[in-house]
Amino acid sequence: MISWDQIAGYPNDPTVLHPVKCDRSHLWDTCDSTRLTVRGDWVHIHWTMASSTDLSRIKESSDTGKQQNRVVTEEEWLQKWEANNIGFHNEQGHPLLKKHLDLLLNGRSGLRIFFPLCGKAVEMKWLADMGHSVIGVEFSEQALKDFFVEQNLSYSEGSIPEISKAKVFKSTSGNISLYCCSIYDLSSKIAGKFDGIWDRGALVAINPCDRERYANLMLSLMDKNCSYLLATVSYDPNKYKGPPFYVPEHEIESLFGKFCEIKCLQMQDVFSERQKVWGLDYFLE
């Protein structure tokens, strides 16, 4: 889990978004509680271990195995929601967000907090109840409607003039706005900029070839002093094709390090029967 803050000078022009080719190999990195080199005033990365897994036996892979050219279509995601195949959804809220919430809020109140690929995350209501404005984006309309129904929230439904066929669902209270569209159709001109971002299940879900495009979008949505909490996962890519995909440490540095101060807060063992069925023998978050 990684906290991003102190954004400096990233361009606001949404035209910085661009597709990239899948022509890079993505190595798998293992963290060993080492403090990495500090470059200037920007990058500080520190890994804190909280795992029962013997990390010494986890070796870096020279390729991404089955993930190298993996592409998940929007239709596949819709099918997951239609079939209720959503094991990634956490009905109790994510414990790492609760543990590190202070880093996201940083003593501030009335924040605008963004949930990319939000699904029906229960944390959205939790933060809204604390007085923050929550904005999410999700391709599945069913997921967004389920959120309001399951949280007993009345809502309105409207169109988004800037995005063809897209919709926005807003709570009657006015502090939750969820956009139903492709995340790449969103921009700061439509959704504004954010004081905080909770990214659990977004960066690890997008196709590996789209990571630079995704990172550019996140950077363009960050307001000054934005805090970005990011949860990623680690496992053997030769045993499971994803998603979720593994995003190696050096790629996080490459995607965000020029504009963000980066700090790894925690790594923990979350291996369960679900990952065992995938053919894995370890799974770290």
C-alpha positions in Angstrom: 0.0 0.0 0.0 1.5 3.3 -1.1 0.8 6.9 -0.1 1.3 9.5 -2.8 1.4 13.2 -1.9 3.0 16.6 -2.6 2.3 16.7 -6.4 4.5 19.3 -8.1 3.8 20.9 -11.4 2.0 18.1 -13.3 0.4 19.5 -16.5 -3.4 20.1 -16.3 -4.0 19.6 -20.0 -6.1 16.4 -20.4 -4.5 15.8 -23.8 -1.5 14.3 -21.9 -3.5 11.1 -21.9 -2.3 8.7 -24.6 -2.3 4.9 -25.3 1.0 3.1 -25.0 2.1 -0.1 -26.6 2.8 -3.3 -24.6 6.4 -3.4 -25.7 8.1 -3.5 -22.3 8.8 -6.4 -20.1 7.6 -6.0 -16.5 9.8 -7.5 -13.9 8.5 -8.7 -10.5 10.2 -7.1 -7.5 10.3 -8.4 -4.0 10.7 -6.0 -1.1 13.1 -6.7 1.7 12.6 -3.8 4.2 15.3 -1.7 2.4 15.2 2.0 2.3 15.7 3.0 -1.4 17.8 5.9 -2.7 16.3 9.4 -2.3 16.4 11.5 -5.4 16.2 15.2 -4.7 13.1 16.1 -2.7 10.7 13.8 -4.5 11.0 10.2 -3.9 11.1 8.4 -0.5 10.1 4.7 -0.6 10.1 2.6 2.5 8.7 -0.9 2.7 7.2 -2.2 6.0 6.7 -5.9 6.3 3.6 -7.4 8.0 3.6 -10.8 6.5 3.8 -14.4 7.6 5.0 -15.5 4.2 8.7 -16.3 3.9 9.7 -13.6 1.4 13.2 -15.0 1.0 11.7 -17.8 -1.1 10.0 -15.4 -3.5 12.2 -14.8 -6.5 11.9 -12.0 -9.0 10.5 -13.2 -12.4 12.2 -12.2 -15.6 8.9 -11.8 -17.4 5.2 -11.4 -16.7 4.3 -14.9 -17.8 0.6 -15.2 -18.7 0.1 -11.5 -18.1 2.4 -10.2 -20.8 -0.3 -9.6 -23.4 -3.4 -10.0 -21.3 -6.3 -7.8 -22.3 -9.5 -7.7 -20.3 -12.4 -6.2 -22.2 -15.1 -4.0 -20.8 -17.6 -6.7 -21.7 -15.7 -9.2 -19.5 -16.1 -6.9 -16.5 -19.8 -6.4 -17.2 -20.2 -10.2 -17.3 -18.4 -10.5 -13.9 -21.0 -8.2 -12.3 -23.9 -9.8 -14.1 -22.8 -13.2 -12.8 -22.0 -11.8 -9.3 -18.4 -13.0 -9.8 -17.0 -10.2 -7.7 -14.7 -11.8 -5.2 -12.7 -8.6 -5.2 -15.6 -6.7 -3.4 -15.0 -6.3 0.3 -18.3 -6.0 2.2 -16.6 -4.8 5.4 -14.4 -2.2 3.8 -10.7 -2.5 3.3 -8.7 -2.7 6.6 -5.7 -1.0 5.1 -7.7 2.1 4.3 -9.0 2.2 7.8 -5.5 1.8 9.2 -3.9 4.5 7.0 -6.9 6.8 6.8 -5.0 9.6 8.5 -2.5 9.7 5.6 -5.3 10.2 3.1 -7.0 12.9 5.1 -3.9 14.5 6.6 -5.9 16.4 9.2 -8.2 18.0 6.5 -11.9 18.1 6.4 -14.4 18.4 3.6 -12.2 16.8 1.0 -13.0 15.6 -2.5 -12.0 12.0 -2.7 -11.9 9.9 -5.8 -12.5 6.2 -6.2 -11.3 4.9 -9.6 -13.1 1.8 -10.8 -15.2 2.1 -7.6 -17.6 -0.8 -8.1 -19.9 -0.7 -5.0 -17.2 0.0 -2.5 -18.7 0.5 1.0 -15.9 2.9 1.9 -17.6 5.5 -0.3 -20.5 5.9 2.1 -18.1 5.7 5.1 -16.1 8.7 3.9 -19.2 10.6 2.8 -20.6 10.1 6.3 -17.5 11.8 7.6 -18.3 14.9 5.7 -16.2 14.4 2.5 -17.4 14.5 -1.1 -17.0 11.2 -2.8 -16.7 10.8 -6.6 -16.3 7.4 -8.3 -16.2 6.0 -11.8 -17.3 2.6 -12.8 -18.2 1.0 -16.1 -20.9 -1.3 -14.7 -24.2 0.5 -14.1 -25.4 -2.5 -12.1 -22.5 -2.0 -9.6 -23.5 1.7 -9.0 -27.2 1.0 -8.6 -26.3 -1.9 -6.2 -24.2 0.5 -4.1 -27.1 3.0 -3.5 -29.6 0.2 -2.9 -27.3 -1.7 -0.5 -26.4 1.5 1.4 -30.0 2.6 1.6 -29.3 5.8 -0.2 -31.8 7.6 -2.4 -30.3 8.9 -5.7 -30.9 10.6 -8.9 -29.7 9.6 -12.4 -28.6 12.0 -15.1 -26.6 12.2 -18.3 -23.1 13.6 -18.8 -23.2 16.0 -21.8 -19.5 15.7 -22.4 -19.6 11.8 -22.7 -21.9 10.1 -25.1 -24.3 7.5 -23.5 -22.6 8.0 -20.1 -24.6 8.5 -16.8 -24.0 10.0 -13.4 -25.7 8.8 -10.3 -25.9 11.3 -7.4 -27.0 10.7 -3.8 -29.9 12.9 -2.7 -27.6 14.3 0.0 -25.3 15.6 -2.8 -22.0 14.3 -1.5 -21.7 11.1 -3.6 -21.4 11.3 -7.4 -20.7 8.1 -9.3 -19.9 8.3 -13.0 -20.9 5.3 -15.2 -18.5 5.4 -18.2 -15.0 4.3 -19.2 -12.5 5.8 -16.8 -10.5 7.1 -19.8 -13.5 9.3 -20.8 -13.3 11.2 -17.5 -11.2 14.3 -17.1 -10.7 17.2 -14.6 -13.0 19.3 -16.8 -15.8 16.9 -16.0 -15.1 15.7 -12.5 -12.8 18.4 -11.1 -9.6 17.7 -9.2 -9.3 15.7 -6.0 -7.7 16.1 -2.6 -7.4 12.4 -2.1 -7.6 9.1 -4.1 -8.2 5.6 -2.8 -7.0 3.1 -5.4 -7.7 -0.4 -4.4 -8.5 -2.7 -7.4 -8.0 -0.1 -10.1 -4.4 0.1 -11.1 -4.1 -3.7 -10.6 -7.2 -4.3 -12.8 -6.5 -2.2 -15.9 -4.6 -3.9 -18.7 -0.8 -3.7 -18.4 -0.5 -1.9 -21.7 -2.7 0.9 -20.4 -0.8 1.7 -17.2 0.9 4.8 -18.5 -2.4 6.2 -19.8 -4.0 5.4 -16.5 -1.2 7.1 -14.5 -1.4 10.2 -16.6 -5.1 10.4 -15.9 -4.6 10.0 -12.2 -1.9 12.7 -12.2 -4.1 15.1 -14.1 -6.9 14.6 -11.6 -4.8 15.4 -8.5 -5.1 18.8 -6.9 -2.2 20.4 -5.0 -1.3 18.4 -1.9 -3.4 15.4 -3.1 -2.8 12.1 -1.2 -3.1 9.0 -3.2 -3.4 5.7 -1.3 -2.6 2.8 -3.7 -3.0 -1.0 -2.9 -1.1 -3.4 -5.2 -0.6 -7.2 -5.1 2.3 -9.5 -5.6 2.3 -13.2 -6.7 3.9 -15.5 -9.3 2.8 -14.2 -12.7 3.6 -17.6 -14.4 0.9 -19.3 -12.3 -2.0 -16.9 -12.8 -2.8 -14.6 -15.7 -4.7 -12.0 -13.7 -6.5 -9.8 -13.0 -5.6 -8.6 -10.5 -2.2 -7.9 -12.1 1.1 -7.3 -10.4 2.5 -3.9 -10.7 6.3 -4.0 -9.9 7.9 -1.4 -7.7 10.1 0.0 -10.4 7.0 0.6 -12.6 5.3 2.6 -9.8 8.4 4.7 -9.6 8.4 5.1 -13.4 4.7 6.0 -13.5 4.6 8.5 -10.6 8.1 9.2 -9.3 8.7 12.3 -11.3 5.8 14.1 -9.8 5.0 12.4 -6.5 6.7 11.7 -3.2 6.3 7.9 -2.8 6.3 5.9 0.4 5.4 2.2 0.8 3.5 1.9 4.0 2.9 -1.8 4.4 3.0 -5.2 2.8 0.9 -8.1 4.2 0.1 -11.7 3.5 -3.5 -12.0 2.3 -3.3 -15.5 0.8 -6.6 -17.3 1.0 -8.5 -20.3 -0.5 -9.4 -18.0 -3.4 -5.8 -17.5 -4.4 -5.1 -21.2 -3.9 -7.8 -22.0 -6.5 -5.9 -19.7 -8.9 -2.9 -22.0 -8.5 -0.9 -19.6 -6.4 1.1 -20.4 -3.3 1.5 -16.9 -2.0 -0.3 -13.6 -2.4 0.8 -10.3 -0.9 -0.9 -6.9 -0.8 
